[in-house]
Amino acid sequence: MSDQEFDFDRIAAALGVDRATLPPDEAEHVGREAPRALPPIAERLRDDEWAIIKELLPKPPVPQPGRDYRDRDFVDAALWWIAARERGLGWGHLPDDLGPASSREHRFARWTLASEWEKLSAALENDVRLCESRRRAFKRIAADASARRKRILAGRARVTGEG
């Protein structure tokens, strides 16, 4: 692959390194894989935080075999994503240990349409057992989800003529 296919300056900025420090042998693989080597962007949930949050999560109506319900990894992925957006990264850069990016992104979209992020954020808003930065992260996720849902519903209304 050539330099013309990648914006190496942007990649270096996302990695927090000088462009010249990208190893030459990595240059061919920098596209999607390079950001996975980033140090953790968001701290994973601690056990005490997870104990609070897991009780507030929606339960799937009917569990489906083969579907990935790793709830803790999913919530960690959403926290990672909201922090990563500030660095210009998206779901495609999700670290492998948080699960498949497409699965996490699709579930995030389902929760967005069902207003689950707003419900979770509202339930955690005044819970002093979670630190302020964690509550703010959930609030940012909820705000983004709310804006996305409005755009999605407005788009559907335009397509169907309802609205």
TIBA-950757 format. One line per field, with one value per atom (N, C-alpha, C): residue number from 1; atom name; x, y, z. Coordinates in Angstrom, 3 decimals. Atoms other than C-alpha are relative to their C-alpha. Layout:
N
num c(NUM|...)
atomo c(CA|...)
xx c(X|...)
yy c(Y|...)
zz c(Z|...)
//
This chain:
163
num c(1|1|1|2|2|2|3|3|3|4|4|4|5|5|5|6|6|6|7|7|7|8|8|8|9|9|9|10|10|10|11|11|11|12|12|12|13|13|13|14|14|14|15|15|15|16|16|16|17|17|17|18|18|18|19|19|19|20|20|20|21|21|21|22|22|22|23|23|23|24|24|24|25|25|25|26|26|26|27|27|27|28|28|28|29|29|29|30|30|30|31|31|31|32|32|32|33|33|33|34|34|34|35|35|35|36|36|36|37|37|37|38|38|38|39|39|39|40|40|40|41|41|41|42|42|42|43|43|43|44|44|44|45|45|45|46|46|46|47|47|47|48|48|48|49|49|49|50|50|50|51|51|51|52|52|52|53|53|53|54|54|54|55|55|55|56|56|56|57|57|57|58|58|58|59|59|59|60|60|60|61|61|61|62|62|62|63|63|63|64|64|64|65|65|65|66|66|66|67|67|67|68|68|68|69|69|69|70|70|70|71|71|71|72|72|72|73|73|73|74|74|74|75|75|75|76|76|76|77|77|77|78|78|78|79|79|79|80|80|80|81|81|81|82|82|82|83|83|83|84|84|84|85|85|85|86|86|86|87|87|87|88|88|88|89|89|89|90|90|90|91|91|91|92|92|92|93|93|93|94|94|94|95|95|95|96|96|96|97|97|97|98|98|98|99|99|99|100|100|100|101|101|101|102|102|102|103|103|103|104|104|104|105|105|105|106|106|106|107|107|107|108|108|108|109|109|109|110|110|110|111|111|111|112|112|112|113|113|113|114|114|114|115|115|115|116|116|116|117|117|117|118|118|118|119|119|119|120|120|120|121|121|121|122|122|122|123|123|123|124|124|124|125|125|125|126|126|126|127|127|127|128|128|128|129|129|129|130|130|130|131|131|131|132|132|132|133|133|133|134|134|134|135|135|135|136|136|136|137|137|137|138|138|138|139|139|139|140|140|140|141|141|141|142|142|142|143|143|143|144|144|144|145|145|145|146|146|146|147|147|147|148|148|148|149|149|149|150|150|150|151|151|151|152|152|152|153|153|153|154|154|154|155|155|155|156|156|156|157|157|157|158|158|158|159|159|159|160|160|160|161|161|161|162|162|162|163|163|163)
atomo c(N|CA|C|N|CA|C|N|CA|C|N|CA|C|N|CA|C|N|CA|C|N|CA|C|N|CA|C|N|CA|C|N|CA|C|N|CA|C|N|CA|C|N|CA|C|N|CA|C|N|CA|C|N|CA|C|N|CA|C|N|CA|C|N|CA|C|N|CA|C|N|CA|C|N|CA|C|N|CA|C|N|CA|C|N|CA|C|N|CA|C|N|CA|C|N|CA|C|N|CA|C|N|CA|C|N|CA|C|N|CA|C|N|CA|C|N|CA|C|N|CA|C|N|CA|C|N|CA|C|N|CA|C|N|CA|C|N|CA|C|N|CA|C|N|CA|C|N|CA|C|N|CA|C|N|CA|C|N|CA|C|N|CA|C|N|CA|C|N|CA|C|N|CA|C|N|CA|C|N|CA|C|N|CA|C|N|CA|C|N|CA|C|N|CA|C|N|CA|C|N|CA|C|N|CA|C|N|CA|C|N|CA|C|N|CA|C|N|CA|C|N|CA|C|N|CA|C|N|CA|C|N|CA|C|N|CA|C|N|CA|C|N|CA|C|N|CA|C|N|CA|C|N|CA|C|N|CA|C|N|CA|C|N|CA|C|N|CA|C|N|CA|C|N|CA|C|N|CA|C|N|CA|C|N|CA|C|N|CA|C|N|CA|C|N|CA|C|N|CA|C|N|CA|C|N|CA|C|N|CA|C|N|CA|C|N|CA|C|N|CA|C|N|CA|C|N|CA|C|N|CA|C|N|CA|C|N|CA|C|N|CA|C|N|CA|C|N|CA|C|N|CA|C|N|CA|C|N|CA|C|N|CA|C|N|CA|C|N|CA|C|N|CA|C|N|CA|C|N|CA|C|N|CA|C|N|CA|C|N|CA|C|N|CA|C|N|CA|C|N|CA|C|N|CA|C|N|CA|C|N|CA|C|N|CA|C|N|CA|C|N|CA|C|N|CA|C|N|CA|C|N|CA|C|N|CA|C|N|CA|C|N|CA|C|N|CA|C|N|CA|C|N|CA|C|N|CA|C|N|CA|C|N|CA|C|N|CA|C|N|CA|C|N|CA|C|N|CA|C|N|CA|C|N|CA|C|N|CA|C|N|CA|C|N|CA|C|N|CA|C|N|CA|C|N|CA|C|N|CA|C|N|CA|C|N|CA|C|N|CA|C|N|CA|C|N|CA|C|N|CA|C|N|CA|C|N|CA|C|N|CA|C|N|CA|C|N|CA|C|N|CA|C|N|CA|C|N|CA|C|N|CA|C|N|CA|C|N|CA|C)
xx c(0.838|0.000|0.880|-0.805|1.184|-0.435|0.317|1.280|-1.286|1.190|-1.546|-1.273|1.184|-3.957|-0.265|0.154|-3.388|0.434|-0.436|-3.155|0.883|-0.910|-0.056|0.134|-0.058|-0.024|-1.169|1.170|-3.543|0.149|-0.214|-2.657|1.001|-1.008|0.435|-0.608|0.645|-1.669|-0.924|0.907|-4.245|0.776|-0.839|-1.443|0.760|-0.731|0.077|1.505|-1.433|3.447|0.368|-0.499|5.597|-0.078|0.136|5.036|1.259|-1.274|8.714|0.238|-0.229|8.453|-0.785|0.710|6.068|1.015|-0.971|8.142|-0.309|0.234|8.640|-0.775|0.708|7.444|-1.452|1.379|4.278|-0.788|0.678|3.510|-0.996|0.915|1.892|-1.248|1.109|-0.399|-0.669|0.437|-1.213|-1.491|1.418|-4.794|-0.821|0.907|-7.117|0.722|-0.627|-4.715|0.808|-0.911|-2.352|-0.637|0.558|-4.739|-0.266|0.207|-5.326|1.178|-1.177|-1.818|0.043|0.040|-2.815|-0.059|0.243|-2.560|-1.493|1.437|-5.986|-0.478|0.563|-8.096|-0.953|0.931|-10.701|0.239|-0.193|-10.288|-1.202|1.084|-12.308|-0.718|0.801|-15.064|0.646|-0.457|-13.940|-1.157|1.040|-15.853|-1.097|1.019|-17.610|-0.893|0.802|-18.730|-0.933|0.805|-19.935|-1.168|1.074|-21.967|-1.170|1.046|-23.892|-0.691|0.515|-24.314|-0.778|0.635|-25.246|-1.452|1.389|-28.437|-0.928|0.796|-29.600|-0.151|0.023|-29.070|-1.308|1.211|-32.034|0.268|-0.118|-32.638|-0.533|0.516|-32.986|-1.323|1.308|-36.590|0.089|-0.187|-35.599|1.460|-1.402|-31.949|0.073|-0.159|-30.810|1.349|-1.270|-28.167|0.928|-0.987|-25.002|0.157|-0.106|-25.632|0.944|-1.010|-22.876|-0.632|0.609|-24.306|1.019|-1.003|-21.020|-0.234|0.450|-22.666|1.131|-1.067|-19.625|0.954|-0.861|-17.430|-0.709|0.757|-20.200|0.007|-0.001|-20.449|1.411|-1.391|-16.638|0.295|-0.214|-16.660|-0.639|0.660|-19.142|0.792|-0.829|-17.004|1.288|-1.205|-13.944|-0.329|0.378|-15.766|-0.204|0.271|-16.934|1.303|-1.299|-13.378|0.840|-0.794|-11.830|-0.438|0.494|-14.042|0.771|-0.768|-12.081|1.350|-1.266|-8.997|-0.233|0.307|-10.778|-0.112|0.110|-11.167|-1.454|1.368|-14.314|-0.054|0.223|-15.768|0.986|-0.919|-13.465|1.357|-1.281|-10.520|-0.134|0.258|-12.072|1.016|-0.953|-9.490|-0.678|0.541|-9.977|-0.575|0.468|-10.431|-1.377|1.337|-13.688|-1.068|0.956|-15.305|0.005|0.043|-16.139|-0.626|0.452|-16.524|-1.391|1.305|-19.482|-1.121|0.999|-21.362|-0.274|0.151|-20.722|-0.717|0.613|-21.682|-1.483|1.415|-24.931|-0.807|0.715|-25.901|-0.133|0.070|-25.062|-1.161|1.087|-27.454|-1.366|1.277|-30.223|-0.339|0.230|-29.797|-0.329|0.268|-29.770|-1.462|1.392|-33.118|-0.990|0.881|-34.589|0.172|-0.269|-33.341|0.642|-0.606|-31.437|1.139|-1.115|-28.419|-0.507|0.567|-30.586|-0.520|0.512|-32.269|1.141|-1.145|-28.919|0.674|-0.634|-27.411|-0.831|0.876|-30.436|0.061|-0.064|-30.254|1.326|-1.326|-26.543|0.342|-0.328|-26.656|0.357|-0.248|-26.790|0.525|-0.514|-25.294|1.439|-1.321|-22.344|0.971|-0.912|-20.952|0.905|-0.831|-19.620|0.687|-0.727|-16.978|-0.633|0.580|-17.944|0.390|-0.432|-15.868|-0.745|0.740|-17.655|-1.436|1.363|-21.076|-0.034|-0.076|-20.007|0.135|-0.160|-18.943|-1.344|1.317|-22.381|-0.919|0.808|-23.963|0.366|-0.432|-21.867|-0.528|0.543|-22.889|-1.489|1.443|-26.551|-0.312|0.229|-26.320|0.240|-0.290|-24.719|-1.113|1.049|-27.299|-1.305|1.229|-30.164|0.037|-0.146|-28.858|-0.067|0.034|-28.323|-1.418|1.359|-31.822|-0.874|0.790|-33.332|0.309|-0.380|-31.363|-0.563|0.507|-32.343|-1.500|1.457|-36.019|-0.432|0.304|-36.023|0.234|-0.276|-34.437|-1.075|1.072|-37.028|-1.284|1.207|-39.809|0.042|-0.135|-38.447|-0.219|0.113|-38.228|-1.430|1.365|-41.691|-1.067|0.970|-43.331|-0.810|0.677|-44.451|0.733|-0.753|-43.649|-0.302)
yy c(-1.179|0.000|1.238|-1.213|3.498|1.054|-1.124|6.700|0.690|-0.661|7.940|-0.627|0.678|5.396|0.280|-0.270|6.454|1.425|-1.299|9.784|-0.281|0.401|8.905|1.068|-1.055|12.278|-0.140|0.183|11.657|-1.258|1.243|8.118|0.236|-0.293|9.332|0.850|-0.842|11.993|-0.835|0.858|9.376|-0.901|0.843|7.210|0.812|-0.855|10.189|-0.085|0.124|9.729|0.924|-0.765|11.665|-0.871|0.739|10.623|-0.807|0.658|9.741|-1.242|1.145|7.220|-1.240|1.194|4.917|-0.931|0.928|1.829|-0.247|0.191|1.326|-1.277|1.246|-2.281|0.068|-0.171|-1.116|0.851|-0.938|1.467|-0.699|0.717|-1.186|-0.466|0.550|-2.269|1.045|-1.033|1.055|0.251|-0.307|1.428|-0.271|0.331|-0.306|-0.596|0.718|-2.386|0.882|-0.782|0.304|0.549|-0.535|1.985|-1.050|1.047|-1.383|-0.109|0.044|-1.013|1.174|-1.148|2.165|-0.454|0.299|2.206|0.161|-0.097|1.901|1.453|-1.344|4.910|0.277|-0.139|4.321|-1.143|1.026|2.462|-0.930|0.977|-0.734|0.083|-0.017|-1.083|-0.857|0.789|-2.191|-0.899|0.929|-5.029|0.712|-0.708|-2.652|0.864|-0.784|-0.417|-0.914|0.942|-3.397|-0.515|0.486|-4.632|0.983|-1.031|-1.339|0.024|-0.193|-1.114|-1.211|1.184|-4.711|-0.154|0.102|-4.468|0.933|-1.001|-1.556|-0.297|0.288|-3.157|-0.667|0.668|-4.196|-1.477|1.446|-7.907|-0.324|0.358|-9.441|-0.744|0.641|-10.533|-1.518|1.442|-13.981|-0.211|0.241|-15.051|-0.832|0.696|-16.186|-0.701|0.720|-18.901|0.635|-0.542|-17.672|1.509|-1.456|-14.020|0.345|-0.402|-12.277|0.935|-0.799|-11.022|0.388|-0.347|-10.204|1.443|-1.328|-7.264|0.886|-0.815|-6.103|0.494|-0.412|-6.069|1.028|-0.954|-4.251|1.388|-1.299|-1.495|0.580|-0.468|-1.283|0.526|-0.439|-0.998|1.365|-1.301|1.887|1.096|-0.978|3.662|0.268|-0.182|3.074|0.882|-0.722|4.387|1.490|-1.419|7.629|0.748|-0.633|8.359|0.044|0.079|7.285|1.029|-0.999|9.673|1.303|-1.231|12.549|-0.061|0.187|11.115|-0.276|0.223|10.714|-1.459|1.434|6.942|-0.433|0.498|4.909|-1.476|1.407|1.459|-0.925|0.855|0.009|-0.160|0.060|0.630|-0.662|0.611|-1.162|-1.101|1.071|-3.324|-1.374|1.344|-7.019|-0.591|0.620|-7.910|0.499|-0.492|-5.896|-0.594|0.685|-8.090|0.547|-0.429|-7.745|1.386|-1.390|-4.101|0.083|-0.087|-4.719|-0.418|0.446|-6.604|1.087|-1.055|-3.851|1.215|-1.169|-1.100|-0.239|0.303|-2.843|-0.010|0.011|-3.419|1.424|-1.401|0.217|0.685|-0.592|1.215|-0.464|0.497|-1.017|0.698|-0.688|0.508|1.468|-1.398|3.959|0.172|-0.112|3.398|-0.293|0.343|1.945|0.945|-0.987|4.909|-0.616|0.672|2.482|0.811|-0.783|4.799|1.135|-1.075|7.643|-0.547|0.618|5.309|-0.338|0.377|4.003|1.234|-1.232|7.481|0.655|-0.608|8.802|-0.769|0.818|5.890|0.186|-0.154|6.536|1.436|-1.422|10.342|0.446|-0.433|10.790|-1.122|1.132|7.468|0.293|-0.410|8.550|-1.178|1.145|5.009|-0.013|-0.133|5.824|1.353|-1.273|8.479|0.946|-1.028|11.728|-0.199|0.169|10.996|-1.153|1.141|7.670|0.429|-0.482|9.311|0.945|-0.911|12.015|-0.784|0.821|9.325|-0.577|0.532|7.708|1.108|-1.130|11.122|0.387|-0.297|11.767|-1.055|1.069|8.380|0.245|-0.226|9.163|1.192|-1.185|12.606|-0.339|0.400|11.130|-0.907|0.936|8.336|0.737|-0.767|10.803|0.762|-0.735|12.942|-0.951|0.984|9.853|-0.510|0.512|8.548|1.028|-1.048|11.893|0.048|-0.013|11.838|-1.227|1.238|8.218|0.091|-0.084|8.829|1.059|-1.036|12.033|-0.549|0.609|10.111|-0.995|0.964|7.363|0.718|-0.751|9.929|0.577|-0.538|11.508|-1.105|1.107|8.121|-0.499|0.551|6.974|1.051|-1.073|10.380|0.312|-0.281|10.338|1.120|-0.889|13.137|1.382)
zz c(0.000|0.000|0.000|0.119|-0.682|1.001|-0.876|1.345|-0.424|0.503|-0.850|0.544|-0.492|0.652|1.477|-1.419|4.275|0.297|-0.484|6.021|1.219|-1.062|8.042|1.085|-1.016|9.778|0.978|-0.860|11.093|0.865|-0.746|12.115|1.121|-1.019|13.944|1.111|-1.016|15.691|0.878|-0.776|16.731|0.956|-0.849|18.096|1.031|-0.927|19.861|-0.178|0.289|18.159|-1.140|1.131|15.736|-1.244|1.260|12.096|-0.307|0.314|11.758|0.855|-0.875|14.593|-0.418|0.469|12.712|-0.648|0.583|11.953|-1.467|1.428|8.214|-0.312|0.295|8.325|0.439|-0.436|10.087|-0.988|0.889|7.418|-0.916|0.875|5.217|0.724|-0.777|8.049|0.876|-0.939|9.646|-0.033|0.103|8.427|1.226|-1.084|10.852|1.207|-1.098|12.945|0.951|-0.829|14.241|1.278|-1.236|16.709|1.067|-0.995|18.403|0.956|-0.852|19.813|0.972|-0.903|21.629|1.451|-1.406|25.381|0.274|-0.269|26.997|-0.050|0.141|26.063|1.154|-1.114|28.746|0.963|-1.027|31.994|0.013|-0.052|32.096|1.331|-1.223|34.652|1.079|-1.147|38.073|0.440|-0.460|39.756|0.777|-0.780|42.156|-0.900|0.946|39.262|-0.784|0.763|37.276|0.829|-0.875|40.260|0.015|0.020|40.184|-1.364|1.350|36.418|-0.509|0.591|35.612|0.419|-0.458|37.667|-0.772|0.713|35.506|-1.490|1.431|32.095|-0.416|0.496|29.968|-0.220|0.219|29.758|-1.390|1.328|26.290|0.157|-0.126|25.718|-0.089|0.167|24.478|-0.391|0.371|24.590|-1.278|1.270|21.173|-0.019|0.066|20.792|-1.032|0.918|19.180|0.071|-0.116|20.040|1.141|-0.971|21.958|1.036|-1.055|25.262|1.074|-1.008|27.005|0.429|-0.393|28.737|0.512|-0.580|30.670|-1.088|1.103|27.565|-0.880|0.814|25.690|0.638|-0.678|28.295|-0.004|0.099|28.423|-1.405|1.382|24.623|-0.238|0.162|24.757|0.715|-0.722|27.375|-0.770|0.814|25.193|-1.195|1.208|22.123|0.263|-0.252|23.728|0.289|-0.256|24.923|-1.276|1.227|21.604|-1.029|0.958|19.626|0.121|-0.199|21.165|-0.701|0.729|19.416|-1.472|1.408|16.114|-0.384|0.266|16.437|0.103|-0.031|15.949|0.345|-0.343|16.431|-0.700|0.757|13.787|0.653|-0.705|16.105|1.370|-1.299|19.082|0.283|-0.337|20.879|-0.054|0.181|20.170|1.280|-1.245|23.841|0.432|-0.324|23.934|-0.905|0.854|21.320|-1.411|1.401|17.656|-0.141|0.139|16.669|-0.617|0.666|14.356|0.947|-0.965|17.068|1.034|-1.009|19.604|-0.595|0.636|17.151|-0.276|0.265|16.166|1.297|-1.281|19.777|0.526|-0.408|20.541|-0.734|0.790|17.732|0.511|-0.534|19.109|1.312|-1.273|22.560|-0.241|0.337|20.992|-0.385|0.442|19.284|1.119|-1.121|22.479|1.194|-1.066|24.587|1.239|-1.152|26.823|0.610|-0.558|27.158|0.874|-0.812|28.423|1.329|-1.232|30.932|0.949|-0.824|32.161|0.593|-0.472|32.403|1.095|-1.001|34.303|1.322|-1.221|36.758|0.734|-0.612|37.358|0.356|-0.106|37.346|1.415|-1.381|41.120|0.885|-0.771|42.170|0.410|-0.486|44.316|0.131|-0.034|44.270|-1.229|1.195|40.787|0.039|0.011|40.364|-1.022|0.872|38.660|-1.461|1.398|35.551|-0.676|0.568|35.042|-0.308|0.247|35.411|-1.194|1.151|32.922|-1.304|1.205|30.447|-0.433|0.343|30.612|-0.495|0.450|30.225|-1.432|1.371|27.075|-0.970|0.848|25.679|-0.237|0.114|26.387|-0.898|0.835|24.773|-1.467|1.377|21.659|-0.522|0.412|21.534|-0.285|0.195|21.882|-1.324|1.258|19.023|-1.195|1.091|16.856|-0.230|0.136|17.563|-0.717|0.663|16.537|-1.490|1.414|13.269|-0.725|0.611|12.575|-0.213|0.106|13.270|-1.015|0.994|11.199|-1.407|1.296|8.326|-0.391|0.294|8.600|-0.377|0.286|8.627|-1.425|1.362|5.422|-1.031|0.962|3.691|-0.104|0.005|4.713|-0.242|0.195|4.345|1.234|-1.263|7.955|0.711|-0.795|10.139|0.029)
//
